[in-house]
Amino acid sequence: MEPLLDTLGRPLETLRLSITDRCNFRCVYCMPKEVFGRDHVFLERKELLSLEELARVAGVFAGLGVRTLRVTGGEPLVRRNVEHLIELLDEIPGVGIALTTNGALLEEKAEALAQAGLDRVTVSLDSLDDATFRALNDVDFPVQKVLDGIDAAAAAGLPVKVNAVVKRGTNDDGVVALAERFRGTGHVLRFIEYMDVGHSNGWRLDDVVPAAEIVRRIGAVWPLEPVGRERPDETATRWRYADGAGEFGVIASVTEPFCGGCSRARLSAEGRLYTCLFALRGHDLRAPLRLGCSDEELAEEVRSVWSRRTDRYSELRTAETAAQPKVEMSYIGG
């Protein structure tokens, strides 16, 4: 198959499927209570793509070259019958299925997800300190329950990645503790530079702990060896512990943007296609779906959108662009 390329020669290889705009956390950098409070209006059920519609769209993308499907939210595990969606996606030939979660419901769902065909899971965990973690999720959820979910996923045979967003003065003092906790476990820990996500909420460059600083802090405790990136579209630069205790990664989307290798498209829960995390608007796929379009007609719509893609927001980011409105990260799954 000839790869579907955008204007900068980047192929379409990964589709992030948001299946809900709801979440059981109110993380202060993603869904703060002052924006997503009791009066916030979430999507109605009829507005969401059904599980069957999600699977159909995923199949069309697979036919265009997508090889990784990542199920996201909001928090995807709050969507009813998410295990059935995994079963439907597992019927699509030639794709790997991943899921990103905050881990709150993972302990009870890990085995069913694995049985349904999930290939791997990524868990968001920004701090091991219980007080810090409860403050960050802002619903007083204990960190131990997320750790129990990680253990349950591993016991179910799911490879686990752990993502930690690092913000200066908030949780950066726990970087080494996180590294120590996951050294030698077989889990892959990835530190993510704090970004100017959708609600903006006073994002400042001073809040960013550069990836190079994170590596220096860990390297001061355990000698490291660079691994780099395996693929052009890999988001994390990897480092190996010299003593053989595994590796970790750093995602430097602020200080070392990697737009040049980005091969990811994002589908919102109600069927809007976004070609960048920081896009201002999406392209409606739900309407043609529900008006009875064929798979080839839907594929042609996707080809048209991707072939015109020019996005490279992180490479162009400035103090001015950071203040511009953009889609909520919780809405399209990060």
C-alpha positions as CSV (number, residue, x, y, z in Angstrom):
1,M,0.0,0.0,0.0
2,E,1.3,3.5,-0.9
3,P,1.4,5.5,2.3
4,L,-1.0,8.4,2.7
5,L,1.2,11.5,3.1
6,D,0.5,15.1,4.2
7,T,2.0,18.2,2.7
8,L,5.2,17.6,4.7
9,G,5.6,14.0,3.7
10,R,4.3,12.6,7.0
11,P,2.4,9.3,6.8
12,L,-0.9,8.5,8.6
13,E,0.0,5.6,10.9
14,T,-1.8,6.2,14.3
15,L,-5.4,7.0,15.1
16,R,-6.3,8.2,18.6
17,L,-10.0,7.4,19.2
18,S,-11.6,9.5,21.9
19,I,-14.7,7.6,23.1
20,T,-16.0,10.0,25.7
21,D,-15.5,13.6,26.8
22,R,-16.2,12.7,30.5
23,C,-13.6,11.9,33.2
24,N,-13.8,10.9,36.8
25,F,-10.7,13.1,37.6
26,R,-10.5,16.9,37.5
27,C,-6.7,17.2,37.0
28,V,-5.7,20.8,37.4
29,Y,-3.8,21.0,34.1
30,C,-6.4,19.1,32.0
31,M,-10.0,19.4,33.3
32,P,-9.9,22.0,36.1
33,K,-13.0,22.3,38.2
34,E,-13.3,26.0,37.4
35,V,-13.9,25.0,33.7
36,F,-15.4,21.6,34.1
37,G,-17.6,22.2,37.1
38,R,-21.1,20.9,38.0
39,D,-22.7,23.1,35.4
40,H,-20.5,22.0,32.6
41,V,-22.4,20.5,29.7
42,F,-20.9,17.3,28.3
43,L,-21.9,15.6,25.1
44,E,-25.2,13.8,25.1
45,R,-25.2,10.0,24.4
46,K,-26.8,10.5,20.9
47,E,-24.0,12.8,20.0
48,L,-21.3,10.2,20.7
49,L,-20.3,7.8,18.0
50,S,-21.6,4.4,18.9
51,L,-19.1,1.6,19.5
52,E,-20.0,0.2,16.1
53,E,-19.4,3.5,14.4
54,L,-16.1,3.9,16.2
55,A,-15.0,0.5,14.9
56,R,-16.2,1.3,11.4
57,V,-14.2,4.5,11.3
58,A,-11.1,2.7,12.7
59,G,-11.4,0.1,10.0
60,V,-11.5,2.8,7.3
61,F,-8.3,4.3,8.8
62,A,-6.6,0.9,8.9
63,G,-7.3,0.6,5.2
64,L,-5.5,3.9,4.7
65,G,-2.3,2.7,6.5
66,V,-3.1,3.2,10.2
67,R,-1.3,0.5,12.2
68,T,-2.0,1.7,15.8
69,L,-5.4,2.4,17.3
70,R,-5.2,4.2,20.7
71,V,-8.4,4.4,22.7
72,T,-8.6,7.6,24.8
73,G,-11.1,10.0,26.4
74,G,-11.7,11.9,28.6
75,E,-11.3,8.8,30.6
76,P,-12.1,5.9,28.3
77,L,-12.9,3.4,31.1
78,V,-16.0,5.4,32.1
79,R,-17.6,4.6,28.7
80,R,-20.1,1.7,29.1
81,N,-19.1,-1.5,27.4
82,V,-15.6,-0.3,26.5
83,E,-14.5,-4.0,26.5
84,H,-16.9,-4.6,23.6
85,L,-15.3,-1.8,21.6
86,I,-11.9,-3.5,22.1
87,E,-13.4,-6.7,20.8
88,L,-14.6,-4.9,17.7
89,L,-11.3,-3.2,17.1
90,D,-9.5,-6.6,17.5
91,E,-11.4,-7.8,14.5
92,I,-9.6,-5.2,12.3
93,P,-6.6,-7.0,10.7
94,G,-3.1,-5.6,11.0
95,V,-3.5,-3.1,13.8
96,G,-2.3,-2.9,17.4
97,I,-4.7,-1.7,20.1
98,A,-3.6,0.5,23.0
99,L,-5.5,2.4,25.6
100,T,-4.6,5.4,27.7
101,T,-6.2,5.7,31.2
102,N,-5.9,7.5,34.5
103,G,-5.9,4.1,36.1
104,A,-8.8,4.7,38.5
105,L,-10.9,1.8,37.1
106,L,-8.1,-0.3,35.7
107,E,-7.8,-2.8,38.6
108,E,-11.4,-4.0,38.0
109,K,-11.3,-3.9,34.2
110,A,-7.7,-5.0,33.3
111,E,-8.5,-8.7,32.8
112,A,-11.6,-8.1,30.7
113,L,-9.7,-5.6,28.5
114,A,-6.9,-8.1,28.0
115,Q,-9.3,-10.9,27.1
116,A,-11.1,-8.6,24.7
117,G,-7.9,-8.1,22.7
118,L,-6.2,-5.0,24.1
119,D,-2.4,-5.1,23.4
120,R,-1.0,-2.6,25.8
121,V,-2.0,0.2,28.2
122,T,-0.7,3.6,29.2
123,V,-1.4,4.9,32.7
124,S,-1.2,8.6,33.7
125,L,0.6,8.9,37.0
126,D,2.0,12.3,37.8
127,S,3.3,11.7,41.4
128,L,3.9,8.9,43.9
129,D,3.3,11.3,46.8
130,D,-0.3,10.7,47.9
131,A,-1.0,14.3,48.9
132,T,0.4,15.7,45.7
133,F,-1.5,13.1,43.6
134,R,-4.8,13.9,45.3
135,A,-4.2,17.6,44.8
136,L,-3.4,17.1,41.1
137,N,-6.5,14.9,40.4
138,D,-8.6,17.2,42.6
139,V,-11.1,14.5,43.5
140,D,-9.1,13.2,46.4
141,F,-8.3,9.9,44.7
142,P,-5.5,7.9,46.3
143,V,-2.3,7.1,44.4
144,Q,-2.3,3.5,45.7
145,K,-5.4,2.6,43.7
146,V,-3.7,3.6,40.5
147,L,-0.6,1.5,41.4
148,D,-3.0,-1.4,42.1
149,G,-4.4,-0.9,38.6
150,I,-0.9,-1.0,37.1
151,D,-0.2,-4.2,38.9
152,A,-3.6,-5.7,37.7
153,A,-2.7,-4.8,34.1
154,A,0.6,-6.4,34.4
155,A,-1.0,-9.5,35.9
156,A,-3.4,-9.7,33.0
157,G,-0.4,-9.8,30.6
158,L,-0.7,-6.2,29.4
159,P,2.6,-4.3,28.7
160,V,2.4,-1.0,30.7
161,K,3.7,2.5,30.0
162,V,3.4,5.1,32.7
163,N,3.2,8.8,31.7
164,A,4.0,11.6,34.2
165,V,3.4,15.2,33.2
166,V,6.0,17.3,35.1
167,K,5.2,20.9,36.2
168,R,7.8,23.0,38.0
169,G,7.0,23.7,41.6
170,T,4.1,21.2,41.6
171,N,5.5,17.7,41.2
172,D,9.0,18.0,39.8
173,D,10.4,17.2,43.1
174,G,9.1,13.6,42.6
175,V,10.9,12.8,39.3
176,V,13.6,10.7,40.9
177,A,11.1,8.9,43.1
178,L,9.1,7.9,40.0
179,A,12.2,6.7,38.3
180,E,13.2,4.6,41.3
181,R,9.7,3.1,41.6
182,F,9.6,1.8,38.0
183,R,13.3,0.8,37.6
184,G,13.5,-2.9,37.0
185,T,9.8,-3.5,36.8
186,G,9.6,-3.9,33.1
187,H,7.2,-1.0,32.8
188,V,8.3,2.0,30.7
189,L,8.1,5.3,32.4
190,R,7.8,8.5,30.3
191,F,8.1,12.0,31.6
192,I,6.2,14.7,29.6
193,E,7.0,18.4,29.6
194,Y,4.0,20.4,30.9
195,M,2.2,21.8,27.8
196,D,-0.2,24.6,27.0
197,V,-3.3,22.4,26.8
198,G,-6.7,23.5,25.7
199,H,-8.1,25.5,28.6
200,S,-4.8,27.5,28.7
201,N,-5.3,28.2,32.5
202,G,-2.3,30.5,32.8
203,W,0.3,28.3,31.1
204,R,3.8,29.8,31.2
205,L,7.1,28.6,29.8
206,D,8.5,29.0,33.4
207,D,6.2,26.0,34.4
208,V,8.1,23.7,32.0
209,V,10.8,21.4,33.4
210,P,12.9,20.8,30.2
211,A,13.5,17.1,29.3
212,A,17.2,17.7,29.5
213,E,16.9,18.7,33.2
214,I,14.8,15.6,34.0
215,V,17.5,13.5,32.4
216,R,20.2,15.3,34.4
217,R,18.4,14.7,37.7
218,I,18.0,11.0,37.1
219,G,21.5,10.7,35.7
220,A,22.9,12.2,38.8
221,V,21.6,9.1,40.7
222,W,22.0,6.3,38.2
223,P,24.3,6.4,35.2
224,L,22.5,6.6,31.9
225,E,23.1,5.6,28.3
226,P,21.2,7.3,25.4
227,V,18.9,5.1,23.3
228,G,17.2,7.8,21.2
229,R,14.1,7.1,19.1
230,E,13.4,3.8,17.3
231,R,11.0,5.5,14.7
232,P,10.7,9.0,13.3
233,D,7.1,9.3,14.8
234,E,8.1,8.1,18.3
235,T,7.3,10.9,20.8
236,A,9.8,9.9,23.5
237,T,13.6,10.0,23.5
238,R,14.7,7.0,25.4
239,W,17.4,6.5,28.0
240,R,18.8,3.2,29.4
241,Y,20.0,2.6,32.9
242,A,23.7,1.6,32.7
243,D,23.1,-1.1,35.4
244,G,20.5,-2.9,33.2
245,A,17.5,-1.8,35.3
246,G,15.5,-0.9,32.2
247,E,14.8,2.5,30.6
248,F,12.7,5.6,30.6
249,G,11.7,8.2,28.1
250,V,11.2,11.9,28.0
251,I,8.7,13.7,25.7
252,A,10.0,17.2,25.0
253,S,7.2,18.6,23.0
254,V,8.0,22.2,24.2
255,T,11.8,22.3,24.2
256,E,12.5,19.8,21.5
257,P,9.4,19.6,19.2
258,F,9.0,16.5,17.1
259,C,6.3,17.7,14.7
260,G,8.4,16.6,11.7
261,G,7.7,13.0,12.5
262,C,4.1,13.2,13.6
263,S,1.9,10.5,12.1
264,R,-1.1,10.8,14.4
265,A,-4.7,11.7,13.7
266,R,-7.3,12.2,16.4
267,L,-11.0,11.5,16.4
268,S,-13.2,13.2,19.0
269,A,-16.0,11.3,20.7
270,E,-18.6,12.7,18.4
271,G,-16.7,12.0,15.3
272,R,-14.6,15.1,14.4
273,L,-11.2,14.5,12.9
274,Y,-8.3,16.6,14.2
275,T,-4.9,16.5,12.6
276,C,-3.1,18.1,15.5
277,L,-3.4,18.2,19.3
278,F,-3.5,21.9,19.1
279,A,-5.9,22.3,16.2
280,L,-8.6,25.0,16.3
281,R,-11.3,22.9,14.6
282,G,-12.0,19.4,13.4
283,H,-13.6,17.9,10.3
284,D,-17.0,16.2,10.8
285,L,-17.1,12.5,9.9
286,R,-20.2,11.7,11.9
287,A,-22.6,13.5,9.5
288,P,-21.5,11.4,6.4
289,L,-21.5,8.3,8.5
290,R,-25.0,8.8,9.6
291,L,-26.2,9.9,6.1
292,G,-25.2,6.5,4.8
293,C,-21.8,7.1,3.1
294,S,-19.8,4.1,1.9
295,D,-16.5,3.1,3.4
296,E,-14.7,4.3,0.3
297,E,-16.5,7.7,0.5
298,L,-15.4,8.1,4.1
299,A,-11.9,7.1,3.1
300,E,-11.8,9.7,0.4
301,E,-12.9,12.3,3.0
302,V,-10.0,11.3,5.2
303,R,-7.5,11.3,2.3
304,S,-8.6,14.8,1.4
305,V,-8.1,16.1,5.0
306,W,-4.8,14.4,5.6
307,S,-3.3,15.2,2.2
308,R,-3.8,18.9,2.9
309,R,-2.3,18.7,6.5
310,T,0.3,21.4,7.3
311,D,0.2,21.3,11.2
312,R,3.4,21.8,13.2
313,Y,2.2,23.9,16.1
314,S,4.9,22.8,18.6
315,E,7.7,23.9,16.2
316,L,6.0,27.3,15.8
317,R,5.0,27.7,19.5
318,T,5.6,31.2,21.0
319,A,4.1,33.1,23.9
320,E,1.6,34.5,21.4
321,T,0.5,31.2,19.9
322,A,0.2,29.6,23.4
323,A,-2.5,32.1,24.3
324,Q,-4.6,31.3,21.2
325,P,-7.7,29.2,21.7
326,K,-7.5,25.5,20.9
327,V,-9.5,22.4,21.4
328,E,-9.6,20.9,24.9
329,M,-7.0,18.1,25.4
330,S,-9.7,16.1,27.4
331,Y,-12.0,16.3,24.3
332,I,-9.6,14.6,21.8
333,G,-7.6,12.5,24.2
334,G,-4.2,14.2,24.3
